[in-house]
Amino acid sequence: MTAILRTPVTDASAWHAADCPDPAAWTFVLSGVQLAELDAALAQARARGETGPGFAREAFPLPTLGPVLDDVSDEIQYGRGFQVIRGIDPARHEPEDLKMVLWGIGQYLGTGIVQNKQGELIGQVMDHGDKFEGPDPYLSGVRFYRTNLDLPPHTDSCDVVGLMCVRRAKTGGESSVVSSTALYNEILKTRPDLIESLCEGFHVDLAAKTGNMNEVTSQRIPVFAYYQGALSCRYNKRQLELGAEKSGHPLTARQQEAIDYVRELSLDPRFKLAMDLWPGDIQILNNRTTLHARERFEDHAEADRKRLMLRIWMITPEGRPVAPEMLNQLNTGPRGGVAARQ
Protein backbone atom coordinates (compact mmCIF):
# COMPACT_ATOMS: atom_id res chain seq x y z
CA MET A 1 0.00 0.00 0.00
CA THR A 2 1.09 3.54 -0.74
CA ALA A 3 2.18 5.87 2.06
CA ILE A 4 -0.81 7.46 3.78
CA LEU A 5 -0.91 11.18 4.52
CA ARG A 6 -2.57 11.78 7.89
CA THR A 7 -2.52 15.59 7.89
CA PRO A 8 -4.37 18.05 5.61
CA VAL A 9 -2.74 19.32 2.43
CA THR A 10 -2.15 23.07 2.65
CA ASP A 11 -0.71 23.87 -0.78
CA ALA A 12 -2.55 25.81 -3.52
CA SER A 13 -4.10 22.67 -5.03
CA ALA A 14 -6.47 22.38 -2.04
CA TRP A 15 -9.15 24.91 -3.02
CA HIS A 16 -12.92 25.18 -2.64
CA ALA A 17 -15.34 26.67 -5.16
CA ALA A 18 -15.74 29.73 -2.97
CA ASP A 19 -12.00 30.38 -3.29
CA CYS A 20 -12.33 30.88 -7.06
CA PRO A 21 -15.35 33.16 -7.56
CA ASP A 22 -13.90 35.36 -10.30
CA PRO A 23 -13.23 33.64 -13.65
CA ALA A 24 -10.82 36.43 -14.53
CA ALA A 25 -8.44 35.07 -11.89
CA TRP A 26 -8.05 31.77 -13.72
CA THR A 27 -8.64 32.92 -17.33
CA PHE A 28 -5.74 34.11 -19.48
CA VAL A 29 -6.85 36.15 -22.51
CA LEU A 30 -4.51 35.96 -25.49
CA SER A 31 -3.38 39.32 -26.87
CA GLY A 32 -3.39 40.28 -30.52
CA VAL A 33 0.37 39.76 -30.66
CA GLN A 34 0.07 36.29 -29.14
CA LEU A 35 -2.72 35.30 -31.54
CA ALA A 36 -0.53 36.46 -34.42
CA GLU A 37 2.28 34.27 -33.05
CA LEU A 38 -0.03 31.25 -33.09
CA ASP A 39 -0.94 31.98 -36.71
CA ALA A 40 2.73 32.36 -37.65
CA ALA A 41 3.74 29.16 -35.84
CA LEU A 42 0.96 27.26 -37.60
CA ALA A 43 2.06 28.63 -40.97
CA GLN A 44 5.68 27.66 -40.27
CA ALA A 45 4.67 24.14 -39.28
CA ARG A 46 2.62 23.77 -42.46
CA ALA A 47 5.49 25.13 -44.57
CA ARG A 48 7.82 22.49 -43.11
CA GLY A 49 5.41 19.77 -44.16
CA GLU A 50 3.66 19.09 -40.85
CA THR A 51 0.19 17.75 -41.59
CA GLY A 52 -1.11 17.17 -38.09
CA PRO A 53 -0.26 16.75 -34.39
CA GLY A 54 2.97 15.03 -33.42
CA PHE A 55 5.61 17.73 -33.84
CA ALA A 56 7.93 18.96 -31.08
CA ARG A 57 7.80 22.26 -29.18
CA GLU A 58 10.72 23.59 -31.22
CA ALA A 59 8.64 23.26 -34.40
CA PHE A 60 6.02 25.65 -33.02
CA PRO A 61 7.91 28.78 -31.88
CA LEU A 62 6.03 31.24 -29.68
CA PRO A 63 8.47 34.03 -28.77
CA THR A 64 6.27 35.96 -26.31
CA LEU A 65 3.50 33.45 -25.64
CA GLY A 66 5.92 30.61 -24.86
CA PRO A 67 7.18 32.14 -21.57
CA VAL A 68 3.57 32.83 -20.54
CA LEU A 69 2.68 29.19 -21.19
CA ASP A 70 5.66 28.18 -19.05
CA ASP A 71 4.05 30.18 -16.23
CA VAL A 72 0.70 28.48 -16.93
CA SER A 73 2.48 25.13 -16.69
CA ASP A 74 3.86 26.06 -13.27
CA GLU A 75 0.34 26.98 -12.12
CA ILE A 76 -0.99 23.66 -13.39
CA GLN A 77 1.78 21.63 -11.76
CA TYR A 78 2.30 23.43 -8.46
CA GLY A 79 -0.61 25.85 -8.06
CA ARG A 80 -4.38 25.48 -8.20
CA GLY A 81 -4.11 22.89 -11.02
CA PHE A 82 -6.37 24.49 -13.64
CA GLN A 83 -6.40 27.38 -16.11
CA VAL A 84 -8.51 28.61 -19.03
CA ILE A 85 -6.84 30.16 -22.09
CA ARG A 86 -9.20 32.38 -24.10
CA GLY A 87 -9.09 34.31 -27.37
CA ILE A 88 -8.79 31.83 -30.25
CA ASP A 89 -11.59 32.13 -32.83
CA PRO A 90 -12.38 28.63 -34.15
CA ALA A 91 -14.25 30.13 -37.12
CA ARG A 92 -10.93 31.45 -38.47
CA HIS A 93 -9.37 28.00 -38.70
CA GLU A 94 -9.95 24.74 -40.50
CA PRO A 95 -10.63 21.79 -38.13
CA GLU A 96 -7.21 20.21 -38.75
CA ASP A 97 -5.50 23.54 -38.09
CA LEU A 98 -7.27 23.82 -34.73
CA LYS A 99 -5.87 20.41 -33.80
CA MET A 100 -2.37 21.60 -34.69
CA VAL A 101 -2.78 24.80 -32.67
CA LEU A 102 -3.95 22.84 -29.63
CA TRP A 103 -1.07 20.40 -30.05
CA GLY A 104 1.42 23.25 -30.42
CA ILE A 105 0.20 24.96 -27.24
CA GLY A 106 0.21 21.61 -25.47
CA GLN A 107 3.91 21.08 -26.14
CA TYR A 108 4.61 24.02 -23.81
CA LEU A 109 2.62 22.27 -21.07
CA GLY A 110 3.78 18.66 -21.42
CA THR A 111 4.38 15.84 -23.90
CA GLY A 112 1.36 14.62 -25.85
CA ILE A 113 0.40 10.93 -25.82
CA VAL A 114 -2.08 8.69 -27.67
CA GLN A 115 -5.48 8.79 -26.00
CA ASN A 116 -7.63 6.16 -27.72
CA LYS A 117 -7.41 2.85 -29.54
CA GLN A 118 -7.69 4.70 -32.86
CA GLY A 119 -4.21 6.08 -32.15
CA GLU A 120 -5.30 9.73 -32.04
CA LEU A 121 -3.15 12.43 -30.44
CA ILE A 122 -6.05 14.90 -30.53
CA GLY A 123 -9.44 13.38 -29.73
CA GLN A 124 -12.88 14.70 -30.58
CA VAL A 125 -15.09 14.86 -27.49
CA MET A 126 -18.59 14.75 -28.96
CA ASP A 127 -21.58 12.49 -29.41
CA HIS A 128 -20.24 10.07 -32.03
CA GLY A 129 -23.48 8.10 -32.13
CA ASP A 130 -21.87 4.89 -30.85
CA LYS A 131 -24.46 2.22 -30.07
CA PHE A 132 -24.75 0.76 -26.58
CA GLU A 133 -27.38 -1.04 -24.55
CA GLY A 134 -28.78 0.25 -21.27
CA PRO A 135 -27.62 3.33 -19.34
CA ASP A 136 -23.95 2.33 -19.00
CA PRO A 137 -21.89 2.63 -22.22
CA TYR A 138 -18.88 1.03 -20.50
CA LEU A 139 -20.71 -2.31 -20.59
CA SER A 140 -20.70 -2.09 -24.39
CA GLY A 141 -17.09 -0.92 -24.60
CA VAL A 142 -18.05 2.70 -25.36
CA ARG A 143 -16.28 5.59 -23.64
CA PHE A 144 -18.54 8.21 -22.07
CA TYR A 145 -16.87 11.09 -23.91
CA ARG A 146 -18.26 9.67 -27.17
CA THR A 147 -21.86 10.12 -25.92
CA ASN A 148 -24.07 13.00 -24.79
CA LEU A 149 -24.42 11.57 -21.27
CA ASP A 150 -23.31 13.36 -18.14
CA LEU A 151 -19.73 12.66 -17.10
CA PRO A 152 -19.50 12.74 -13.29
CA PRO A 153 -16.27 14.05 -11.73
CA HIS A 154 -13.32 11.85 -12.71
CA THR A 155 -9.69 11.90 -13.81
CA ASP A 156 -8.25 10.89 -17.18
CA SER A 157 -5.32 8.51 -17.74
CA CYS A 158 -2.59 11.16 -18.07
CA ASP A 159 -0.89 13.89 -16.08
CA VAL A 160 -2.48 16.91 -17.78
CA VAL A 161 -5.53 17.19 -20.04
CA GLY A 162 -6.42 20.09 -22.33
CA LEU A 163 -9.88 20.66 -23.81
CA MET A 164 -10.55 23.20 -26.55
CA CYS A 165 -14.18 24.21 -27.01
CA VAL A 166 -14.97 24.39 -30.74
CA ARG A 167 -18.77 24.37 -30.58
CA ARG A 168 -21.21 24.47 -27.67
CA ALA A 169 -24.23 22.22 -27.36
CA LYS A 170 -27.76 23.40 -28.06
CA THR A 171 -28.41 22.99 -24.33
CA GLY A 172 -26.41 21.52 -21.48
CA GLY A 173 -22.84 20.28 -21.55
CA GLU A 174 -21.62 22.60 -18.79
CA SER A 175 -18.12 21.90 -17.48
CA SER A 176 -16.97 21.79 -13.87
CA VAL A 177 -13.75 21.16 -11.94
CA VAL A 178 -13.14 19.84 -8.42
CA SER A 179 -9.97 19.89 -6.31
CA SER A 180 -9.26 16.26 -5.48
CA THR A 181 -6.83 17.54 -2.84
CA ALA A 182 -9.66 19.39 -1.10
CA LEU A 183 -11.75 16.22 -1.23
CA TYR A 184 -8.95 14.33 0.53
CA ASN A 185 -8.81 16.97 3.25
CA GLU A 186 -12.58 16.70 3.73
CA ILE A 187 -12.45 12.90 3.96
CA LEU A 188 -9.60 13.16 6.43
CA LYS A 189 -11.74 15.50 8.55
CA THR A 190 -15.12 13.78 8.30
CA ARG A 191 -14.42 10.10 7.52
CA PRO A 192 -10.78 9.32 8.32
CA ASP A 193 -11.76 5.65 8.60
CA LEU A 194 -12.12 5.59 4.78
CA ILE A 195 -8.68 6.95 3.94
CA GLU A 196 -6.87 3.62 4.14
CA SER A 197 -9.37 1.98 1.79
CA LEU A 198 -8.87 4.74 -0.78
CA CYS A 199 -5.09 4.33 -0.60
CA GLU A 200 -5.31 0.61 -1.32
CA GLY A 201 -4.71 -0.41 -4.91
CA PHE A 202 -7.58 -1.09 -7.30
CA HIS A 203 -7.60 -2.84 -10.66
CA VAL A 204 -9.21 -0.31 -13.03
CA ASP A 205 -11.39 -1.31 -15.98
CA LEU A 206 -9.81 -0.58 -19.40
CA ALA A 207 -12.37 -2.19 -21.73
CA ALA A 208 -13.59 0.98 -23.42
CA LYS A 209 -10.03 2.20 -23.99
CA THR A 210 -8.50 -1.01 -25.33
CA GLY A 211 -11.43 -2.85 -26.90
CA ASN A 212 -10.73 -5.92 -24.74
CA MET A 213 -13.87 -6.27 -22.63
CA ASN A 214 -12.01 -8.16 -19.89
CA GLU A 215 -8.90 -5.99 -19.61
CA VAL A 216 -8.09 -4.24 -16.34
CA THR A 217 -4.93 -2.52 -15.16
CA SER A 218 -2.22 -5.02 -14.30
CA GLN A 219 -1.02 -2.60 -11.65
CA ARG A 220 -3.23 -1.94 -8.66
CA ILE A 221 -3.80 1.81 -8.62
CA PRO A 222 -4.81 3.74 -5.48
CA VAL A 223 -7.40 6.51 -5.55
CA PHE A 224 -5.02 8.67 -3.50
CA ALA A 225 -1.26 8.36 -3.12
CA TYR A 226 1.25 10.52 -1.24
CA TYR A 227 4.77 10.65 -2.65
CA GLN A 228 7.72 13.01 -2.20
CA GLY A 229 5.54 15.61 -0.51
CA ALA A 230 2.76 15.60 -3.14
CA LEU A 231 -0.71 14.04 -3.05
CA SER A 232 -2.12 12.60 -6.29
CA CYS A 233 -5.50 11.20 -7.28
CA ARG A 234 -6.80 8.67 -9.85
CA TYR A 235 -10.59 8.33 -9.71
CA ASN A 236 -13.35 7.05 -11.95
CA LYS A 237 -16.04 5.39 -9.85
CA ARG A 238 -17.52 3.14 -12.53
CA GLN A 239 -14.11 1.99 -13.78
CA LEU A 240 -13.15 1.05 -10.22
CA GLU A 241 -16.33 -0.97 -9.77
CA LEU A 242 -16.02 -2.77 -13.10
CA GLY A 243 -12.30 -3.36 -12.58
CA ALA A 244 -12.96 -5.04 -9.25
CA GLU A 245 -15.62 -7.24 -10.80
CA LYS A 246 -13.53 -8.28 -13.83
CA SER A 247 -10.33 -8.87 -11.87
CA GLY A 248 -12.01 -11.24 -9.44
CA HIS A 249 -11.30 -8.96 -6.50
CA PRO A 250 -14.75 -7.62 -5.55
CA LEU A 251 -14.85 -4.36 -3.64
CA THR A 252 -15.20 -4.75 0.09
CA ALA A 253 -18.08 -2.96 1.75
CA ARG A 254 -15.63 -0.40 3.09
CA GLN A 255 -14.03 0.19 -0.34
CA GLN A 256 -17.45 0.68 -1.93
CA GLU A 257 -18.43 3.11 0.80
CA ALA A 258 -15.17 4.99 0.29
CA ILE A 259 -15.48 5.45 -3.47
CA ASP A 260 -19.15 6.35 -3.05
CA TYR A 261 -18.17 9.04 -0.57
CA VAL A 262 -15.67 10.52 -3.01
CA ARG A 263 -18.48 10.74 -5.58
CA GLU A 264 -20.83 12.35 -3.04
CA LEU A 265 -18.29 15.00 -2.09
CA SER A 266 -17.29 15.67 -5.71
CA LEU A 267 -20.88 16.70 -6.47
CA ASP A 268 -21.12 18.97 -3.41
CA PRO A 269 -21.40 22.67 -4.43
CA ARG A 270 -18.71 23.49 -1.87
CA PHE A 271 -16.16 21.72 -4.05
CA LYS A 272 -17.61 21.83 -7.59
CA LEU A 273 -16.53 24.87 -9.61
CA ALA A 274 -18.67 25.46 -12.72
CA MET A 275 -16.96 26.77 -15.84
CA ASP A 276 -18.73 28.37 -18.77
CA LEU A 277 -16.51 27.48 -21.74
CA TRP A 278 -16.99 29.35 -25.02
CA PRO A 279 -15.75 28.54 -28.52
CA GLY A 280 -11.98 28.91 -28.58
CA ASP A 281 -11.52 28.47 -24.82
CA ILE A 282 -8.88 25.93 -23.78
CA GLN A 283 -9.31 24.37 -20.35
CA ILE A 284 -6.06 22.97 -18.92
CA LEU A 285 -6.26 20.60 -15.93
CA ASN A 286 -3.83 18.71 -13.73
CA ASN A 287 -5.34 15.23 -13.54
CA ARG A 288 -3.42 14.46 -10.37
CA THR A 289 -4.97 17.31 -8.36
CA THR A 290 -8.34 17.90 -10.02
CA LEU A 291 -11.41 15.99 -11.15
CA HIS A 292 -13.46 17.24 -14.09
CA ALA A 293 -17.07 16.72 -15.14
CA ARG A 294 -19.58 17.52 -17.86
CA GLU A 295 -23.36 17.77 -17.72
CA ARG A 296 -25.59 15.86 -20.13
CA PHE A 297 -26.33 17.84 -23.28
CA GLU A 298 -28.76 18.12 -26.18
CA ASP A 299 -27.22 18.67 -29.60
CA HIS A 300 -28.25 20.64 -32.64
CA ALA A 301 -29.61 18.51 -35.47
CA GLU A 302 -27.06 19.73 -38.02
CA ALA A 303 -23.76 17.83 -37.98
CA ASP A 304 -21.66 20.99 -38.35
CA ARG A 305 -23.33 22.56 -35.30
CA LYS A 306 -22.97 19.64 -32.89
CA ARG A 307 -21.07 20.15 -29.66
CA LEU A 308 -17.35 19.56 -30.17
CA MET A 309 -14.37 19.70 -27.85
CA LEU A 310 -10.83 18.84 -28.96
CA ARG A 311 -8.80 17.00 -26.34
CA ILE A 312 -5.08 16.56 -25.76
CA TRP A 313 -3.53 14.21 -23.19
CA MET A 314 -0.10 15.12 -21.84
CA ILE A 315 2.49 13.64 -19.52
CA THR A 316 4.84 15.71 -17.35
CA PRO A 317 7.61 13.45 -15.97
CA GLU A 318 9.57 16.50 -14.77
CA GLY A 319 6.55 18.03 -13.03
CA ARG A 320 4.74 17.39 -9.77
CA PRO A 321 5.89 14.08 -8.19
CA VAL A 322 3.54 11.14 -8.68
CA ALA A 323 3.73 7.82 -6.81
CA PRO A 324 5.13 4.99 -8.97
CA GLU A 325 2.09 2.83 -8.26
CA MET A 326 -0.09 5.39 -10.05
CA LEU A 327 1.90 5.58 -13.29
CA ASN A 328 0.97 2.49 -15.33
CA GLN A 329 -2.66 3.38 -15.95
CA LEU A 330 -3.04 1.76 -19.39
CA ASN A 331 -0.86 -1.37 -19.26
CA THR A 332 1.66 0.34 -21.56
CA GLY A 333 4.26 1.19 -18.92
CA PRO A 334 4.75 4.24 -16.71
CA ARG A 335 2.94 7.22 -18.24
CA GLY A 336 2.30 5.26 -21.44
CA GLY A 337 -0.54 6.21 -23.75
CA VAL A 338 -3.34 4.03 -25.10
CA ALA A 339 -2.04 1.32 -27.44
CA ALA A 340 -3.46 1.81 -30.92
CA ARG A 341 -5.55 -1.23 -31.86
CA GLN A 342 -6.71 -0.33 -35.35
VORO-564784 format. One record per residue (C-alpha): residue in one letter; y, z, x. Coordinates in pm, whole numbers, padded with zeros to 5 digits, always signed. Layout:
BEGIN
AYZX;...
% end
This chain:
BEGIN
M+00000+00000+00000;T+00354-00074+00109;A+00587+00206+00218;I+00746+00378-00081;L+01118+00452-00091;R+01178+00789-00257;T+01559+00789-00252;P+01805+00561-00437;V+01932+00243-00274;T+02307+00265-00215;D+02387-00078-00071;A+02581-00352-00255;S+02267-00503-00410;A+02238-00204-00647;W+02491-00302-00915;H+02518-00264-01292;A+02667-00516-01534;A+02973-00297-01574;D+03038-00329-01200;C+03088-00706-01233;P+03316-00756-01535;D+03536-01030-01390;P+03364-01365-01323;A+03643-01453-01082;A+03507-01189-00844;W+03177-01372-00805;T+03292-01733-00864;F+03411-01948-00574;V+03615-02251-00685;L+03596-02549-00451;S+03932-02687-00338;G+04028-03052-00339;V+03976-03066+00037;Q+03629-02914+00007;L+03530-03154-00272;A+03646-03442-00053;E+03427-03305+00228;L+03125-03309-00003;D+03198-03671-00094;A+03236-03765+00273;A+02916-03584+00374;L+02726-03760+00096;A+02863-04097+00206;Q+02766-04027+00568;A+02414-03928+00467;R+02377-04246+00262;A+02513-04457+00549;R+02249-04311+00782;G+01977-04416+00541;E+01909-04085+00366;T+01775-04159+00019;G+01717-03809-00111;P+01675-03439-00026;G+01503-03342+00297;F+01773-03384+00561;A+01896-03108+00793;R+02226-02918+00780;E+02359-03122+01072;A+02326-03440+00864;F+02565-03302+00602;P+02878-03188+00791;L+03124-02968+00603;P+03403-02877+00847;T+03596-02631+00627;L+03345-02564+00350;G+03061-02486+00592;P+03214-02157+00718;V+03283-02054+00357;L+02919-02119+00268;D+02818-01905+00566;D+03018-01623+00405;V+02848-01693+00070;S+02513-01669+00248;D+02606-01327+00386;E+02698-01212+00034;I+02366-01339-00099;Q+02163-01176+00178;Y+02343-00846+00230;G+02585-00806-00061;R+02548-00820-00438;G+02289-01102-00411;F+02449-01364-00637;Q+02738-01611-00640;V+02861-01903-00851;I+03016-02209-00684;R+03238-02410-00920;G+03431-02737-00909;I+03183-03025-00879;D+03213-03283-01159;P+02863-03415-01238;A+03013-03712-01425;R+03145-03847-01093;H+02800-03870-00937;E+02474-04050-00995;P+02179-03813-01063;E+02021-03875-00721;D+02354-03809-00550;L+02382-03473-00727;K+02041-03380-00587;M+02160-03469-00237;V+02480-03267-00278;L+02284-02963-00395;W+02040-03005-00107;G+02325-03042+00142;I+02496-02724+00020;G+02161-02547+00021;Q+02108-02614+00391;Y+02402-02381+00461;L+02227-02107+00262;G+01866-02142+00378;T+01584-02390+00438;G+01462-02585+00136;I+01093-02582+00040;V+00869-02767-00208;Q+00879-02600-00548;N+00616-02772-00763;K+00285-02954-00741;Q+00470-03286-00769;G+00608-03215-00421;E+00973-03204-00530;L+01243-03044-00315;I+01490-03053-00605;G+01338-02973-00944;Q+01470-03058-01288;V+01486-02749-01509;M+01475-02896-01859;D+01249-02941-02158;H+01007-03203-02024;G+00810-03213-02348;D+00489-03085-02187;K+00222-03007-02446;F+00076-02658-02475;E-00104-02455-02738;G+00025-02127-02878;P+00333-01934-02762;D+00233-01900-02395;P+00263-02222-02189;Y+00103-02050-01888;L-00231-02059-02071;S-00209-02439-02070;G-00092-02460-01709;V+00270-02536-01805;R+00559-02364-01628;F+00821-02207-01854;Y+01109-02391-01687;R+00967-02717-01826;T+01012-02592-02186;N+01300-02479-02407;L+01157-02127-02442;D+01336-01814-02331;L+01266-01710-01973;P+01274-01329-01950;P+01405-01173-01627;H+01185-01271-01332;T+01190-01381-00969;D+01089-01718-00825;S+00851-01774-00532;C+01116-01807-00259;D+01389-01608-00089;V+01691-01778-00248;V+01719-02004-00553;G+02009-02233-00642;L+02066-02381-00988;M+02320-02655-01055;C+02421-02701-01418;V+02439-03074-01497;R+02437-03058-01877;R+02447-02767-02121;A+02222-02736-02423;K+02340-02806-02776;T+02299-02433-02841;G+02152-02148-02641;G+02028-02155-02284;E+02260-01879-02162;S+02190-01748-01812;S+02179-01387-01697;V+02116-01194-01375;V+01984-00842-01314;S+01989-00631-00997;S+01626-00548-00926;T+01754-00284-00683;A+01939-00110-00966;L+01622-00123-01175;Y+01433+00053-00895;N+01697+00325-00881;E+01670+00373-01258;I+01290+00396-01245;L+01316+00643-00960;K+01550+00855-01174;T+01378+00830-01512;R+01010+00752-01442;P+00932+00832-01078;D+00565+00860-01176;L+00559+00478-01212;I+00695+00394-00868;E+00362+00414-00687;S+00198+00179-00937;L+00474-00078-00887;C+00433-00060-00509;E+00061-00132-00531;G-00041-00491-00471;F-00109-00730-00758;H-00284-01066-00760;V-00031-01303-00921;D-00131-01598-01139;L-00058-01940-00981;A-00219-02173-01237;A+00098-02342-01359;K+00220-02399-01003;T-00101-02533-00850;G-00285-02690-01143;N-00592-02474-01073;M-00627-02263-01387;N-00816-01989-01201;E-00599-01961-00890;V-00424-01634-00809;T-00252-01516-00493;S-00502-01430-00222;Q-00260-01165-00102;R-00194-00866-00323;I+00181-00862-00380;P+00374-00548-00481;V+00651-00555-00740;F+00867-00350-00502;A+00836-00312-00126;Y+01052-00124+00125;Y+01065-00265+00477;Q+01301-00220+00772;G+01561-00051+00554;A+01560-00314+00276;L+01404-00305-00071;S+01260-00629-00212;C+01120-00728-00550;R+00867-00985-00680;Y+00833-00971-01059;N+00705-01195-01335;K+00539-00985-01604;R+00314-01253-01752;Q+00199-01378-01411;L+00105-01022-01315;E-00097-00977-01633;L-00277-01310-01602;G-00336-01258-01230;A-00504-00925-01296;E-00724-01080-01562;K-00828-01383-01353;S-00887-01187-01033;G-01124-00944-01201;H-00896-00650-01130;P-00762-00555-01475;L-00436-00364-01485;T-00475+00009-01520;A-00296+00175-01808;R-00040+00309-01563;Q+00019-00034-01403;Q+00068-00193-01745;E+00311+00080-01843;A+00499+00029-01517;I+00545-00347-01548;D+00635-00305-01915;Y+00904-00057-01817;V+01052-00301-01567;R+01074-00558-01848;E+01235-00304-02083;L+01500-00209-01829;S+01567-00571-01729;L+01670-00647-02088;D+01897-00341-02112;P+02267-00443-02140;R+02349-00187-01871;F+02172-00405-01616;K+02183-00759-01761;L+02487-00961-01653;A+02546-01272-01867;M+02677-01584-01696;D+02837-01877-01873;L+02748-02174-01651;W+02935-02502-01699;P+02854-02852-01575;G+02891-02858-01198;D+02847-02482-01152;I+02593-02378-00888;Q+02437-02035-00931;I+02297-01892-00606;L+02060-01593-00626;N+01871-01373-00383;N+01523-01354-00534;R+01446-01037-00342;T+01731-00836-00497;T+01790-01002-00834;L+01599-01115-01141;H+01724-01409-01346;A+01672-01514-01707;R+01752-01786-01958;E+01777-01772-02336;R+01586-02013-02559;F+01784-02328-02633;E+01812-02618-02876;D+01867-02960-02722;H+02064-03264-02825;A+01851-03547-02961;E+01973-03802-02706;A+01783-03798-02376;D+02099-03835-02166;R+02256-03530-02333;K+01964-03289-02297;R+02015-02966-02107;L+01956-03017-01735;M+01970-02785-01437;L+01884-02896-01083;R+01700-02634-00880;I+01656-02576-00508;W+01421-02319-00353;M+01512-02184-00010;I+01364-01952+00249;T+01571-01735+00484;P+01345-01597+00761;E+01650-01477+00957;G+01803-01303+00655;R+01739-00977+00474;P+01408-00819+00589;V+01114-00868+00354;A+00782-00681+00373;P+00499-00897+00513;E+00283-00826+00209;M+00539-01005-00009;L+00558-01329+00190;N+00249-01533+00097;Q+00338-01595-00266;L+00176-01939-00304;N-00137-01926-00086;T+00034-02156+00166;G+00119-01892+00426;P+00424-01671+00475;R+00722-01824+00294;G+00526-02144+00230;G+00621-02375-00054;V+00403-02510-00334;A+00132-02744-00204;A+00181-03092-00346;R-00123-03186-00555;Q-00033-03535-00671;
% end
